[in-house]
């Protein structure tokens, strides 16, 4: 007598109605994985906006490698001198302190008709 053959997956270690999706690997990855890349892009955009803003205000020397001295509000009570030298930035603000001591003349300062100020160094040093 011939017996009917029944196909089951019990012999393979699983049930016949098992989902095939569990057998396939997940190719989508972690959905939060791209957030790190978005943060990097946001930092680059922020640095770009900073450089554009400094250039727009005429302060491109601050981001360059050159040494520079900037005088803000010359002659005013809130005058400020910004010195960038060898990568270090120093800000000096005007104070009401009076200096005293002994010294010698190092030159002469002239104001021209077009309000340009010229310093002429003295030839002889004491």
N, CA, C and O atoms as CSV, one atom per row, in Angstrom:
chain,resi,resn,atom,element,x,y,z
A,1,UNK,N,N,0.809,-1.161,0.000
A,1,UNK,CA,C,0.000,0.000,0.000
A,1,UNK,C,C,0.863,1.239,0.000
A,1,UNK,O,O,1.861,1.331,0.715
A,2,UNK,N,N,0.459,2.181,-0.812
A,2,UNK,CA,C,1.205,3.433,-0.953
A,2,UNK,C,C,0.642,4.434,0.050
A,2,UNK,O,O,-0.562,4.668,0.156
A,3,UNK,N,N,1.595,5.005,0.777
A,3,UNK,CA,C,1.171,6.009,1.760
A,3,UNK,C,C,1.413,7.411,1.183
A,3,UNK,O,O,2.412,7.642,0.503
A,4,UNK,N,N,0.501,8.332,1.458
A,4,UNK,CA,C,0.675,9.701,0.919
A,4,UNK,C,C,1.847,10.409,1.619
A,4,UNK,O,O,2.072,10.226,2.815
A,5,UNK,N,N,2.587,11.222,0.847
A,5,UNK,CA,C,3.719,11.978,1.397
A,5,UNK,C,C,3.239,13.403,1.710
A,5,UNK,O,O,2.695,14.082,0.839
A,6,UNK,N,N,3.442,13.844,2.943
A,6,UNK,CA,C,2.994,15.178,3.388
A,6,UNK,C,C,4.235,16.071,3.502
A,6,UNK,O,O,5.205,15.713,4.169
A,7,UNK,N,N,4.195,17.220,2.854
A,7,UNK,CA,C,5.307,18.163,2.897
A,7,UNK,C,C,5.181,19.045,4.139
A,7,UNK,O,O,4.190,19.757,4.302
A,8,UNK,N,N,6.149,18.995,4.980
A,8,UNK,CA,C,6.179,19.854,6.170
A,8,UNK,C,C,7.569,20.447,6.327
A,8,UNK,O,O,8.542,19.940,5.770
A,9,UNK,N,N,7.647,21.513,7.083
A,9,UNK,CA,C,8.943,22.127,7.373
A,9,UNK,C,C,9.409,21.751,8.772
A,9,UNK,O,O,10.428,22.255,9.244
A,10,UNK,N,N,8.709,20.913,9.403
A,10,UNK,CA,C,9.099,20.468,10.730
A,10,UNK,C,C,10.461,19.794,10.670
A,10,UNK,O,O,11.245,19.882,11.616
A,11,UNK,N,N,10.737,19.139,9.587
A,11,UNK,CA,C,12.019,18.474,9.458
A,11,UNK,C,C,13.136,19.493,9.302
A,11,UNK,O,O,14.273,19.217,9.682
A,12,UNK,N,N,12.831,20.696,8.737
A,12,UNK,CA,C,13.844,21.733,8.544
A,12,UNK,C,C,13.978,22.623,9.767
A,12,UNK,O,O,14.817,23.524,9.756
A,13,UNK,N,N,13.196,22.422,10.820
A,13,UNK,CA,C,13.315,23.200,12.038
A,13,UNK,C,C,12.362,24.358,12.135
A,13,UNK,O,O,12.575,25.199,13.008
A,14,UNK,N,N,11.343,24.486,11.339
A,14,UNK,CA,C,10.409,25.594,11.412
A,14,UNK,C,C,9.023,25.143,11.039
A,14,UNK,O,O,8.839,24.040,10.525
A,15,UNK,N,N,8.070,25.968,11.289
A,15,UNK,CA,C,6.698,25.610,10.953
A,15,UNK,C,C,6.428,25.918,9.483
A,15,UNK,O,O,7.154,26.678,8.842
A,16,UNK,N,N,5.397,25.324,8.984
A,16,UNK,CA,C,5.044,25.476,7.584
A,16,UNK,C,C,4.569,26.900,7.288
A,16,UNK,O,O,4.781,27.390,6.179
A,17,UNK,N,N,3.937,27.574,8.242
A,17,UNK,CA,C,3.359,28.899,8.032
A,17,UNK,C,C,4.303,30.032,8.470
A,17,UNK,O,O,3.833,31.149,8.688
A,18,UNK,N,N,5.578,29.793,8.604
A,18,UNK,CA,C,6.514,30.823,9.053
A,18,UNK,C,C,6.621,31.931,8.008
A,18,UNK,O,O,6.529,31.687,6.805
A,19,UNK,N,N,6.817,33.154,8.500
A,19,UNK,CA,C,6.927,34.287,7.583
A,19,UNK,C,C,8.274,34.271,6.878
A,19,UNK,O,O,9.309,34.011,7.491
A,20,UNK,N,N,8.243,34.545,5.615
A,20,UNK,CA,C,9.484,34.589,4.854
A,20,UNK,C,C,10.287,35.837,5.181
A,20,UNK,O,O,11.508,35.837,5.025
A,21,UNK,N,N,9.624,36.910,5.636
A,21,UNK,CA,C,10.294,38.180,5.911
A,21,UNK,C,C,11.373,38.019,6.980
A,21,UNK,O,O,12.389,38.714,6.950
A,22,UNK,N,N,11.157,37.120,7.904
A,22,UNK,CA,C,12.142,36.906,8.953
A,22,UNK,C,C,13.400,36.246,8.403
A,22,UNK,O,O,14.467,36.338,9.011
A,23,UNK,N,N,13.286,35.601,7.289
A,23,UNK,CA,C,14.437,34.947,6.704
A,23,UNK,C,C,15.323,35.913,5.917
A,23,UNK,O,O,16.503,35.635,5.705
A,24,UNK,N,N,14.762,37.051,5.481
A,24,UNK,CA,C,15.515,38.007,4.674
A,24,UNK,C,C,16.245,38.997,5.592
A,24,UNK,O,O,15.691,39.419,6.607
A,25,UNK,N,N,17.464,39.363,5.249
A,25,UNK,CA,C,18.184,40.335,6.084
A,25,UNK,C,C,17.593,41.736,5.927
A,25,UNK,O,O,17.025,42.060,4.884
A,26,UNK,N,N,17.727,42.572,6.975
A,26,UNK,CA,C,17.225,43.941,6.951
A,26,UNK,C,C,18.239,44.817,6.229
A,26,UNK,O,O,19.359,45.001,6.706
A,27,UNK,N,N,17.851,45.352,5.087
A,27,UNK,CA,C,18.775,46.163,4.289
A,27,UNK,C,C,18.569,47.659,4.497
A,27,UNK,O,O,19.313,48.456,3.926
A,28,UNK,N,N,17.589,48.062,5.292
A,28,UNK,CA,C,17.295,49.479,5.487
A,28,UNK,C,C,18.251,50.134,6.470
A,28,UNK,O,O,18.497,51.334,6.346
A,29,UNK,N,N,18.791,49.432,7.418
A,29,UNK,CA,C,19.698,50.011,8.388
A,29,UNK,C,C,18.955,50.784,9.466
A,29,UNK,O,O,17.729,50.726,9.562
A,30,UNK,N,N,19.709,51.496,10.262
A,30,UNK,CA,C,19.150,52.278,11.358
A,30,UNK,C,C,18.614,53.601,10.813
A,30,UNK,O,O,19.346,54.305,10.117
A,31,UNK,N,N,17.362,53.962,11.105
A,31,UNK,CA,C,16.824,55.226,10.580
A,31,UNK,C,C,17.504,56.458,11.179
A,31,UNK,O,O,17.468,57.524,10.564
A,32,UNK,N,N,18.118,56.349,12.354
A,32,UNK,CA,C,18.803,57.488,12.977
A,32,UNK,C,C,20.246,57.621,12.494
A,32,UNK,O,O,20.955,58.541,12.904
A,33,UNK,N,N,20.677,56.721,11.639
A,33,UNK,CA,C,22.048,56.736,11.147
A,33,UNK,C,C,22.346,57.998,10.336
A,33,UNK,O,O,23.473,58.492,10.366
A,34,UNK,N,N,21.378,58.515,9.628
A,34,UNK,CA,C,21.593,59.699,8.794
A,34,UNK,C,C,21.609,60.984,9.606
A,34,UNK,O,O,22.019,62.018,9.079
A,35,UNK,N,N,21.185,60.969,10.854
A,35,UNK,CA,C,21.172,62.188,11.663
A,35,UNK,C,C,22.586,62.705,11.916
A,35,UNK,O,O,22.781,63.917,12.004
A,36,UNK,N,N,23.559,61.834,12.033
A,36,UNK,CA,C,24.944,62.276,12.202
A,36,UNK,C,C,25.429,63.041,10.993
A,36,UNK,O,O,26.138,64.037,11.133
A,37,UNK,N,N,25.060,62.595,9.820
A,37,UNK,CA,C,25.441,63.296,8.597
A,37,UNK,C,C,24.755,64.657,8.503
A,37,UNK,O,O,25.364,65.620,8.037
A,38,UNK,N,N,23.505,64.752,8.936
A,38,UNK,CA,C,22.800,66.033,8.920
A,38,UNK,C,C,23.451,67.027,9.864
A,38,UNK,O,O,23.511,68.217,9.554
A,39,UNK,N,N,23.941,66.567,11.008
A,39,UNK,CA,C,24.623,67.451,11.950
A,39,UNK,C,C,25.900,68.005,11.329
A,39,UNK,O,O,26.187,69.194,11.470
A,40,UNK,N,N,26.668,67.166,10.649
A,40,UNK,CA,C,27.891,67.622,9.988
A,40,UNK,C,C,27.581,68.681,8.929
A,40,UNK,O,O,28.289,69.682,8.819
A,41,UNK,N,N,26.543,68.461,8.171
A,41,UNK,CA,C,26.153,69.419,7.136
A,41,UNK,C,C,25.733,70.743,7.774
A,41,UNK,O,O,26.067,71.806,7.253
A,42,UNK,N,N,25.005,70.696,8.896
A,42,UNK,CA,C,24.574,71.914,9.575
A,42,UNK,C,C,25.770,72.703,10.097
A,42,UNK,O,O,25.761,73.932,10.026
A,43,UNK,N,N,26.790,72.041,10.615
A,43,UNK,CA,C,27.991,72.725,11.094
A,43,UNK,C,C,28.701,73.410,9.927
A,43,UNK,O,O,29.128,74.558,10.056
A,44,UNK,N,N,28.831,72.735,8.808
A,44,UNK,CA,C,29.486,73.332,7.641
A,44,UNK,C,C,28.721,74.552,7.131
A,44,UNK,O,O,29.329,75.555,6.756
A,45,UNK,N,N,27.398,74.470,7.117
A,45,UNK,CA,C,26.594,75.613,6.681
A,45,UNK,C,C,26.768,76.774,7.651
A,45,UNK,O,O,26.865,77.922,7.219
A,46,UNK,N,N,26.811,76.499,8.960
A,46,UNK,CA,C,27.010,77.552,9.954
A,46,UNK,C,C,28.349,78.251,9.798
A,46,UNK,O,O,28.415,79.477,9.885
A,47,UNK,N,N,29.412,77.501,9.570
A,47,UNK,CA,C,30.736,78.097,9.363
A,47,UNK,C,C,30.745,78.931,8.084
A,47,UNK,O,O,31.355,79.999,8.041
A,48,UNK,N,N,30.077,78.451,7.059
A,48,UNK,CA,C,29.987,79.220,5.814
A,48,UNK,C,C,29.274,80.545,6.014
A,48,UNK,O,O,29.720,81.571,5.502
A,49,UNK,N,N,28.158,80.535,6.762
A,49,UNK,CA,C,27.450,81.781,7.052
A,49,UNK,C,C,28.314,82.737,7.874
A,49,UNK,O,O,28.259,83.947,7.658
A,50,UNK,N,N,29.104,82.224,8.802
A,50,UNK,CA,C,29.996,83.067,9.607
A,50,UNK,C,C,31.030,83.758,8.727
A,50,UNK,O,O,31.279,84.952,8.890
A,51,UNK,N,N,31.625,83.032,7.810
A,51,UNK,CA,C,32.631,83.622,6.918
A,51,UNK,C,C,31.994,84.657,6.003
A,51,UNK,O,O,32.587,85.707,5.757
A,52,UNK,N,N,30.805,84.383,5.499
A,52,UNK,CA,C,30.116,85.355,4.649
A,52,UNK,C,C,29.774,86.607,5.441
A,52,UNK,O,O,29.893,87.713,4.914
A,53,UNK,N,N,29.348,86.463,6.701
A,53,UNK,CA,C,29.009,87.619,7.518
A,53,UNK,C,C,30.242,88.472,7.808
A,53,UNK,O,O,30.171,89.699,7.736
A,54,UNK,N,N,31.372,87.840,8.134
A,54,UNK,CA,C,32.596,88.601,8.386
A,54,UNK,C,C,33.065,89.313,7.126
A,54,UNK,O,O,33.539,90.447,7.198
A,55,UNK,N,N,32.942,88.678,5.993
A,55,UNK,CA,C,33.329,89.305,4.733
A,55,UNK,C,C,32.404,90.473,4.421
A,55,UNK,O,O,32.854,91.501,3.916
A,56,UNK,N,N,31.124,90.328,4.715
A,56,UNK,CA,C,30.162,91.393,4.460
A,56,UNK,C,C,30.413,92.625,5.307
A,56,UNK,O,O,30.127,93.739,4.868
A,57,UNK,N,N,30.941,92.452,6.507
A,57,UNK,CA,C,31.254,93.575,7.381
A,57,UNK,C,C,32.647,94.122,7.127
A,57,UNK,O,O,33.081,95.037,7.826
A,58,UNK,N,N,33.355,93.586,6.147
A,58,UNK,CA,C,34.688,94.070,5.823
A,58,UNK,C,C,35.749,93.568,6.780
A,58,UNK,O,O,36.783,94.218,6.936
A,59,UNK,N,N,35.529,92.433,7.427
A,59,UNK,CA,C,36.475,91.893,8.400
A,59,UNK,C,C,37.097,90.588,7.915
A,59,UNK,O,O,37.385,89.704,8.722
A,60,UNK,N,N,37.308,90.455,6.606
A,60,UNK,CA,C,37.882,89.218,6.089
A,60,UNK,C,C,39.309,89.016,6.574
A,60,UNK,O,O,39.818,87.898,6.508
A,61,UNK,N,N,39.977,90.073,7.065
A,61,UNK,CA,C,41.326,89.927,7.594
A,61,UNK,C,C,41.341,89.074,8.860
A,61,UNK,O,O,42.344,88.430,9.171
A,62,UNK,N,N,40.232,89.074,9.583
A,62,UNK,CA,C,40.166,88.316,10.833
A,62,UNK,C,C,40.276,86.821,10.570
A,62,UNK,O,O,40.866,86.100,11.375
A,63,UNK,N,N,39.725,86.340,9.467
A,63,UNK,CA,C,39.785,84.913,9.168
A,63,UNK,C,C,40.978,84.545,8.291
A,63,UNK,O,O,41.180,83.366,7.997
A,64,UNK,N,N,41.775,85.531,7.868
A,64,UNK,CA,C,42.962,85.228,7.063
A,64,UNK,C,C,44.145,84.957,7.982
A,64,UNK,O,O,44.035,85.099,9.200
A,65,UNK,N,N,45.267,84.571,7.404
A,65,UNK,CA,C,46.464,84.261,8.186
A,65,UNK,C,C,47.322,85.497,8.425
A,65,UNK,O,O,48.329,85.404,9.126
A,66,UNK,N,N,46.960,86.651,7.869
A,66,UNK,CA,C,47.771,87.862,7.991
A,66,UNK,C,C,47.613,88.492,9.372
A,66,UNK,O,O,46.585,88.331,10.029
A,67,UNK,N,N,48.671,89.228,9.807
A,67,UNK,CA,C,48.587,90.032,11.022
A,67,UNK,C,C,47.849,91.317,10.677
A,67,UNK,O,O,48.080,91.903,9.619
A,68,UNK,N,N,46.953,91.761,11.572
A,68,UNK,CA,C,46.127,92.925,11.274
A,68,UNK,C,C,45.819,93.690,12.551
A,68,UNK,O,O,45.741,93.105,13.631
A,69,UNK,N,N,45.643,95.009,12.422
A,69,UNK,CA,C,45.209,95.867,13.518
A,69,UNK,C,C,43.985,96.634,13.045
A,69,UNK,O,O,44.015,97.264,11.988
A,70,UNK,N,N,42.909,96.584,13.822
A,70,UNK,CA,C,41.656,97.248,13.478
A,70,UNK,C,C,41.331,98.233,14.592
A,70,UNK,O,O,41.353,97.868,15.768
A,71,UNK,N,N,41.027,99.486,14.233
A,71,UNK,CA,C,40.624,100.497,15.206
A,71,UNK,C,C,39.142,100.760,15.000
A,71,UNK,O,O,38.727,101.203,13.929
A,72,UNK,N,N,38.340,100.486,16.031
A,72,UNK,CA,C,36.894,100.721,15.969
A,72,UNK,C,C,36.583,102.028,16.681
A,72,UNK,O,O,37.089,102.270,17.777
A,73,UNK,N,N,35.768,102.861,16.082
A,73,UNK,CA,C,35.332,104.149,16.629
A,73,UNK,C,C,36.522,105.019,17.034
A,73,UNK,O,O,36.633,105.377,18.207
A,74,UNK,N,N,37.415,105.369,16.107
A,74,UNK,CA,C,38.596,106.149,16.486
A,74,UNK,C,C,38.223,107.524,17.033
A,74,UNK,O,O,37.396,108.236,16.464
A,75,UNK,N,N,38.851,107.878,18.147
A,75,UNK,CA,C,38.638,109.183,18.768
A,75,UNK,C,C,37.397,109.275,19.638
A,75,UNK,O,O,37.189,110.298,20.290
A,76,UNK,N,N,36.573,108.251,19.670
A,76,UNK,CA,C,35.350,108.262,20.470
A,76,UNK,C,C,35.635,107.714,21.868
A,76,UNK,O,O,36.705,107.160,22.119
A,77,UNK,N,N,34.672,107.873,22.769
A,77,UNK,CA,C,34.862,107.379,24.143
A,77,UNK,C,C,34.844,105.854,24.211
A,77,UNK,O,O,35.397,105.273,25.145
A,78,UNK,N,N,34.216,105.199,23.233
A,78,UNK,CA,C,34.170,103.736,23.217
A,78,UNK,C,C,35.127,103.143,22.181
A,78,UNK,O,O,34.862,102.078,21.623
A,79,UNK,N,N,36.249,103.843,21.926
A,79,UNK,CA,C,37.232,103.376,20.953
A,79,UNK,C,C,37.815,102.033,21.386
A,79,UNK,O,O,38.024,101.782,22.573
A,80,UNK,N,N,38.068,101.187,20.411
A,80,UNK,CA,C,38.589,99.853,20.688
A,80,UNK,C,C,39.621,99.504,19.615
A,80,UNK,O,O,39.423,99.795,18.436
A,81,UNK,N,N,40.718,98.884,20.031
A,81,UNK,CA,C,41.757,98.445,19.106
A,81,UNK,C,C,41.815,96.927,19.157
A,81,UNK,O,O,41.959,96.340,20.229
A,82,UNK,N,N,41.703,96.295,17.997
A,82,UNK,CA,C,41.755,94.837,17.902
A,82,UNK,C,C,43.026,94.478,17.139
A,82,UNK,O,O,43.213,94.900,15.998
A,83,UNK,N,N,43.898,93.696,17.774
A,83,UNK,CA,C,45.169,93.313,17.176
A,83,UNK,C,C,45.191,91.801,16.994
A,83,UNK,O,O,44.995,91.048,17.948
A,84,UNK,N,N,45.432,91.365,15.758
A,84,UNK,CA,C,45.601,89.936,15.482
A,84,UNK,C,C,47.044,89.731,15.058
A,84,UNK,O,O,47.477,90.230,14.019
A,85,UNK,N,N,47.781,88.991,15.874
A,85,UNK,CA,C,49.198,88.795,15.610
A,85,UNK,C,C,49.549,87.347,15.912
A,85,UNK,O,O,49.332,86.875,17.028
A,86,UNK,N,N,50.080,86.652,14.946
A,86,UNK,CA,C,50.500,85.249,15.072
A,86,UNK,C,C,49.353,84.360,15.553
A,86,UNK,O,O,49.557,83.461,16.368
A,87,UNK,N,N,48.148,84.616,15.044
A,87,UNK,CA,C,47.003,83.777,15.387
A,87,UNK,C,C,46.316,84.141,16.692
A,87,UNK,O,O,45.254,83.594,16.990
A,88,UNK,N,N,46.888,85.051,17.485
A,88,UNK,CA,C,46.286,85.479,18.745
A,88,UNK,C,C,45.560,86.802,18.520
A,88,UNK,O,O,46.090,87.705,17.873
A,89,UNK,N,N,44.340,86.915,19.058
A,89,UNK,CA,C,43.555,88.136,18.931
A,89,UNK,C,C,43.485,88.807,20.292
A,89,UNK,O,O,43.115,88.184,21.288
A,90,UNK,N,N,43.850,90.099,20.324
A,90,UNK,CA,C,43.830,90.865,21.577
A,90,UNK,C,C,42.964,92.103,21.368
A,90,UNK,O,O,43.093,92.803,20.364
A,91,UNK,N,N,42.073,92.364,22.337
A,91,UNK,CA,C,41.194,93.531,22.284
A,91,UNK,C,C,41.623,94.503,23.364
A,91,UNK,O,O,41.775,94.129,24.527
A,92,UNK,N,N,41.817,95.745,22.973
A,92,UNK,CA,C,42.169,96.787,23.940
A,92,UNK,C,C,41.100,97.864,23.891
A,92,UNK,O,O,40.758,98.367,22.821
A,93,UNK,N,N,40.573,98.213,25.066
A,93,UNK,CA,C,39.550,99.252,25.155
A,93,UNK,C,C,40.149,100.500,25.767
A,93,UNK,O,O,41.088,100.430,26.560
A,94,UNK,N,N,39.604,101.624,25.397
A,94,UNK,CA,C,40.083,102.906,25.904
A,94,UNK,C,C,39.710,103.045,27.370
A,94,UNK,O,O,38.613,102.678,27.790
A,95,UNK,N,N,40.648,103.584,28.138
A,95,UNK,CA,C,40.398,103.845,29.559
A,95,UNK,C,C,40.691,105.312,29.847
A,95,UNK,O,O,41.246,106.019,29.006
A,96,UNK,N,N,40.320,105.757,31.020
A,96,UNK,CA,C,40.569,107.133,31.435
A,96,UNK,C,C,41.878,107.259,32.209
A,96,UNK,O,O,42.172,108.330,32.739
A,97,UNK,N,N,42.668,106.193,32.287
A,97,UNK,CA,C,43.944,106.226,32.996
A,97,UNK,C,C,44.913,107.167,32.292
A,97,UNK,O,O,44.937,107.254,31.064
A,98,UNK,N,N,45.714,107.872,33.093
A,98,UNK,CA,C,46.707,108.794,32.563
A,98,UNK,C,C,48.084,108.191,32.821
A,98,UNK,O,O,48.395,107.785,33.940
A,99,UNK,N,N,48.905,108.138,31.771
A,99,UNK,CA,C,50.261,107.608,31.908
A,99,UNK,C,C,51.223,108.749,32.197
A,99,UNK,O,O,51.022,109.873,31.738
A,100,UNK,N,N,52.260,108.455,32.955
A,100,UNK,CA,C,53.287,109.458,33.231
A,100,UNK,C,C,54.641,108.774,33.233
A,100,UNK,O,O,54.732,107.559,33.407
A,101,UNK,N,N,55.674,109.544,33.043
A,101,UNK,CA,C,57.023,109.007,33.030
A,101,UNK,C,C,57.923,109.841,32.153
A,101,UNK,O,O,57.532,110.903,31.667
A,102,UNK,N,N,59.106,109.362,31.960
A,102,UNK,CA,C,60.093,110.062,31.153
A,102,UNK,C,C,60.202,109.361,29.806
A,102,UNK,O,O,60.055,108.142,29.719
A,103,UNK,N,N,60.458,110.125,28.774
A,103,UNK,CA,C,60.594,109.552,27.453
A,103,UNK,C,C,61.289,110.510,26.522
A,103,UNK,O,O,61.836,111.523,26.959
A,104,UNK,N,N,61.273,110.208,25.278
A,104,UNK,CA,C,61.908,111.044,24.265
A,104,UNK,C,C,61.051,111.020,23.009
A,104,UNK,O,O,60.271,110.093,22.794
A,105,UNK,N,N,61.203,112.045,22.185
A,105,UNK,CA,C,60.422,112.168,20.953
A,105,UNK,C,C,60.912,111.141,19.938
A,105,UNK,O,O,62.116,110.960,19.757
A,106,UNK,N,N,59.980,110.478,19.283
A,106,UNK,CA,C,60.348,109.478,18.271
A,106,UNK,C,C,59.907,109.897,16.879
A,106,UNK,O,O,60.095,109.151,15.918
A,107,UNK,N,N,59.324,111.080,16.762
A,107,UNK,CA,C,58.897,111.545,15.454
A,107,UNK,C,C,57.862,112.637,15.571
A,107,UNK,O,O,57.587,113.137,16.662
A,108,UNK,N,N,57.289,113.005,14.433
A,108,UNK,CA,C,56.294,114.066,14.377
A,108,UNK,C,C,55.075,113.542,13.638
A,108,UNK,O,O,55.197,112.794,12.668
A,109,UNK,N,N,53.901,113.940,14.103
A,109,UNK,CA,C,52.642,113.530,13.487
A,109,UNK,C,C,52.025,114.741,12.807
A,109,UNK,O,O,51.931,115.813,13.404
A,110,UNK,N,N,51.600,114.571,11.543
A,110,UNK,CA,C,50.974,115.646,10.777
A,110,UNK,C,C,49.598,115.196,10.319
A,110,UNK,O,O,49.402,114.031,9.972
A,111,UNK,N,N,48.625,116.141,10.320
A,111,UNK,CA,C,47.305,115.889,9.728
A,111,UNK,C,C,47.238,116.700,8.443
A,111,UNK,O,O,47.390,117.921,8.465
A,112,UNK,N,N,47.007,116.015,7.315
A,112,UNK,CA,C,46.945,116.680,6.021
A,112,UNK,C,C,45.566,117.293,5.799
A,112,UNK,O,O,44.653,117.087,6.598
A,113,UNK,N,N,45.420,118.048,4.709
A,113,UNK,CA,C,44.150,118.716,4.407
A,113,UNK,C,C,43.004,117.737,4.188
A,113,UNK,O,O,41.851,118.071,4.458
A,114,UNK,N,N,43.304,116.524,3.699
A,114,UNK,CA,C,42.257,115.528,3.473
A,114,UNK,C,C,42.033,114.645,4.703
A,114,UNK,O,O,41.468,113.557,4.588
A,115,UNK,N,N,42.471,115.105,5.880
A,115,UNK,CA,C,42.321,114.433,7.173
A,115,UNK,C,C,43.118,113.132,7.281
A,115,UNK,O,O,42.824,112.299,8.138
A,116,UNK,N,N,44.114,112.952,6.426
A,116,UNK,CA,C,45.005,111.814,6.547
A,116,UNK,C,C,46.068,112.152,7.585
A,116,UNK,O,O,46.608,113.258,7.579
A,117,UNK,N,N,46.371,111.219,8.470
A,117,UNK,CA,C,47.366,111.423,9.512
A,117,UNK,C,C,48.637,110.684,9.107
A,117,UNK,O,O,48.592,109.507,8.750
A,118,UNK,N,N,49.774,111.384,9.166
A,118,UNK,CA,C,51.065,110.817,8.788
A,118,UNK,C,C,52.022,110.964,9.959
A,118,UNK,O,O,52.101,112.024,10.579
A,119,UNK,N,N,52.747,109.892,10.256
A,119,UNK,CA,C,53.790,109.930,11.286
A,119,UNK,C,C,55.139,109.882,10.600
A,119,UNK,O,O,55.405,108.982,9.804
A,120,UNK,N,N,55.986,110.839,10.903
A,120,UNK,CA,C,57.326,110.898,10.329
A,120,UNK,C,C,58.311,110.579,11.451
A,120,UNK,O,O,58.443,111.359,12.394
A,121,UNK,N,N,59.020,109.418,11.360
A,121,UNK,CA,C,59.942,109.082,12.431
A,121,UNK,C,C,61.129,110.035,12.480
A,121,UNK,O,O,61.558,110.582,11.464
A,122,UNK,N,N,61.646,110.217,13.689
A,122,UNK,CA,C,62.799,111.074,13.874
A,122,UNK,C,C,64.059,110.304,13.478
A,122,UNK,O,O,64.181,109.113,13.763
A,123,UNK,N,N,65.003,110.997,12.814
A,123,UNK,CA,C,66.218,110.348,12.334
A,123,UNK,C,C,67.132,109.893,13.456
A,123,UNK,O,O,67.698,108.802,13.387
A,124,UNK,N,N,67.282,110.704,14.479
A,124,UNK,CA,C,68.233,110.411,15.548
A,124,UNK,C,C,67.512,109.825,16.763
A,124,UNK,O,O,66.451,110.308,17.161
A,125,UNK,N,N,68.086,108.807,17.330
A,125,UNK,CA,C,67.602,108.239,18.578
A,125,UNK,C,C,68.542,108.692,19.689
A,125,UNK,O,O,69.756,108.632,19.500
A,126,UNK,N,N,68.041,109.143,20.841
A,126,UNK,CA,C,68.915,109.587,21.917
A,126,UNK,C,C,69.709,108.455,22.549
A,126,UNK,O,O,70.489,108.688,23.472
